[in-house]
Amino acid sequence: MGKGATLSTNQKVVIWARGKLGQKIGHGKCWDLGENALKQAGASTSNDLGPVGDDTDYVWGDPISDLSQIEPGDILQIRDHLVTTDIKIEYRFQDGSTVVETDERTAKRGHHTAIVNGKLDANGGVKTLEQHVKPRGDVVQDMYLYTRDVPEVVTKTIGQYKHPRTKQLERVSITKTVTISVTGTIWPYHPKAK
């Protein structure tokens, strides 16, 4: 930025929030991060735009009609958001026998607020700044949020695995299939200066 260049409201929001990584803002709730980021940027807050209750879907500025238009500094209001990652790994031995392992991981955000920290990528994911989420709880964290399903991704590699019958380590072909499904609602908002 050149001398005298003024930051946009969005830039003020995201630069401030990035500077708070690892710190607890307010009471450590997700709402505290969004509210304080907008306040220090001189933007209208959820309290200004109302209503604000324990279970309100807060309003953070001007609604953005299409998630693909979000940019750093925008605020996401999230409801019943669940990302389910299904992982299936198949080990195929020379004799044709197979071993299959499955793993399911979930990331849940029931009633949540996040600050956008990047552009939407090809998989519909976006970097965010959030607090009151796993793994670190009530401090500001760099996160990654999927906004939609991701088509199945299959990778094939060669490795070693114990044969179930002989218990010997053998060379196997490994097929890993990852499927990500997303449910819930995300309302994106563009901060508006007061």
Disulfide bonds with the S-S distance in Angstrom:
none
